[in-house]
Structures are given as structure tokens and as C-alpha cells.
Amino acid sequence: MSAQDHRRIVRASRGDVTAFGQLVREHSGLVRGISVQILGREEAQDACQEVWVRVWRHLGDFRGDSSFTTWLRTITVNTCLSLHKKASRREEYAFGGGVPDLVEPSGGDADPEASAIGSERRDEISVYLRQVREEHRAALILRYLEGLSYAEIAEVLDVPSGTARGWASRGRAAMLVALS
């Protein structure tokens, strides 16, 4: 953790709204990225707000045993999974279920044909990813999209390292079978 982040965390935990705002600005991309991957674009906004409310509420509990980003990822994943479970229950009751999309990277000057094929492939992957169990999906996202080690995934998901490795492996296997 940077010394600047440490100072901001200390100040924010004492009620400094400006310091907290700086933390939010610096780390909102991380929170948004994970939220979109787990929940989809539409639900991600609410999830991000809920994450930051929880961070504000529990910032005084941050002991520094792990890095701030690991702690933030943990809160983000847990918040998203919690919101997803609530939404799933409501949708199953009311409509029979709905699922999120994978994030689509921002466009650039890419080849339109390659972009269209990439978009179709992302849509296909999104469909299959939504069928993977929640904990496997979270492990997959943290491993392959966020680039975390299994030890970091275990810390974020609060499970043993072997469990994190198994979840990522089972999720990957389910995705490979579905995509083949």
C-alpha cells in the first residue's frame, strides 16, 4: 500500500470526507470492473455505491493485515455476490431469472469485422459464464480478469488457497466444456 493511501485511509477513518473521496476516485475503477464482471452493467452502479457505503462504514475496521486493494476487492466481491443472490431470488420469484453481461472493453480504432466477431464471442462467453456457480465465477473473474494469484483470491473470498484454486479450476473447466 502506498504511503499516500495509508494517510488517506487514516484520515478517512477519522471522518475526513475529502480523503475518502480521494480513495474513491483512485480505486473506483477496480470496484467498477469487478462489479460489472459479476453483475453486469445495469446492476453494477448500485453495487458500486453499496461497496463504497460499506467501505465508509467499516474503514475503521481496516487493520492493514492485507493491502487496501485486497480488502476492497473482498468487500466488492462479497457485496456483488450478496446483491446477486438477492436479485436472483426476486427474479426467480417474479420472472424466472435473469443474468448479467460481461464487460465490453471501450472501443477504439479496431477493425470493425474483428470488433463484431469479438463482440459475438464476448456475448457467447457471457452466456456460459452466467451458468457457472457464483463462487466459481468469482474465482474465475479474480484469476483471469483481475490477474490475482490463488493466495490473493483465497484472501478475497475468505477461503483456503486450495479451495480458491479448485473453484477457479472447476469454473474454467465448466467454461471450456460449454465453449467447445
N, C-alpha and C positions, 0 to 999 in steps of 0.2 A: 504494500500500500504506500502511496506517495505521502510525503510529509504534509503536503498541501491537503490531501484527502483527510488525513488524520486530524489536522487542525479544524477542517470543516466539520468533521463528524463530532468532535468535542464541542465546538461552538453550537452546532445544530442540536445536539443532545441537551444543551442548556437552554434551548428555546430560540436560538438565533435563526430567524426565518430566512435571512439573506444567505447564510451559509448553507442552509438546507436547499434553497433554490439553486445554488451553485452545484450542489451534489446532484440534484435532479437534472439540471442541464447537462452535466458531464456524463451521467450514466443512463439517461433516458433511452438512448439508442439500444443499449443492452436489454433493458426491460421491455422495450417495444418489440425488439427482434424475437425474443423468447415468447412473448405473449402472442404475437402474430403466428408464430410457428405452431404453438399449442392450440390456440383458439380460433385463429382466422382473423382477418382484418376487422370485421364488424365488431366482434366482441373484445378485441384487443384494447381498444380505447378505454372501455370501462375497467378492464383488468389492470391496465397501467395506472389508472387513477387509484384503484384499490391497493395496488402494490405500494404506491407512494404514501398512501394514508397509513398503511401498516408499518412502513419504514419509519415514518414520523413518530408513530405511536410507540414503536419498540426500539428506537435508536439508542436510548439509554441502556438497553439490554445488550447492545453490541459490545462484546468483550475484547475483540481483536484476536481471538484464538485462530481465526481464519482471516483471509483477506476480505475487505469490504465487498469486492465484487462476488466472491463466493457466497457470502452472507446474503447479498442482494439477489443472486441467482436462486438461492434456496427459497427466499420469500416469493420471488416471481413464479417459480415453478409450482410451489405449494398453492399460491393464490390462484394460478391458472387452472390447476387440477381441481381445486375446490369449486371454482366457478363453473368449470366444465361439467363436473358431476351434478351440480345444482341445475344447470341448463339442460343436461341430458334427462334428468328426472322430469323436469317440466315438459320438455318436448315429447318424451315418450308418453307422458300422460295426455298431453293435448294433441300432438300431431303425429307421433310415431318416430320422432328422431330427426336430427339434422346435424351436420358436421362441418368443421372449419376447412379452409383452404390453406395451402402452403403459401408462404410469401413469394411474390413475384418480384425479382430484383428490378430496380428502376431502369428504365430504358436508356439507351444511348444511341450511338450511330451504328448499331449492329445491322447485319444483313437481315432484311425483312423475312426472307424464307427461313433462315436459321432461327430467327426470333419466333416465328409461328410454330416451327417444329419444337423449339424449346418450351414454348408455352403449352403446347399439347402434351408434351412429356411431363411438365410440372403438374398439369391437371390430372394426368394419369397417376402420377406418384401421389398426389394429394388424396385421390380416391382410396388408394391402398393404404396410405399412412393412417387415414381415419379409421381403418379397420383393425389397426394394431392396438393391443391393450394399452391403457393410459400410461402405466408405469414403463412399458416397453417403448412407447412413443416418446416419453420424456427423456429416457436414456438415449434413444436414437438421436433426438434433436440436440441434446447436450454433447454427445460424442461427435456426430458427423456434421452438424451445422455450427455448433459453438466451438468445436475443437477441444473439448475438455478431456483430460485424462480420466481413466476409470476411478482413480482415487478422488479426483475432484467431483466426478459425478456422484460417487458414493457419499461425499460430504454434502453436496447439494440436496440429494434425495434422502439423506439420513438413513442409509442402508450400508451394510458391509460391502467392501470393494468387490467381492466375488458376486454378490447379488447384482450390483451395478453392471458388472461385466456380463453376467448371464442375461439380464434384461436387454442390454444392447444387442447381444448376440441373438437372442430369440426374436427380437424385433427386426433385426437385419435379415434373419432367415425368413421370417414371415413376409417381409417386403420382397426379397429375392424370388421366393416362390410365386408370389402374387404377380410380380412384374414379368416373370418368364413366360 
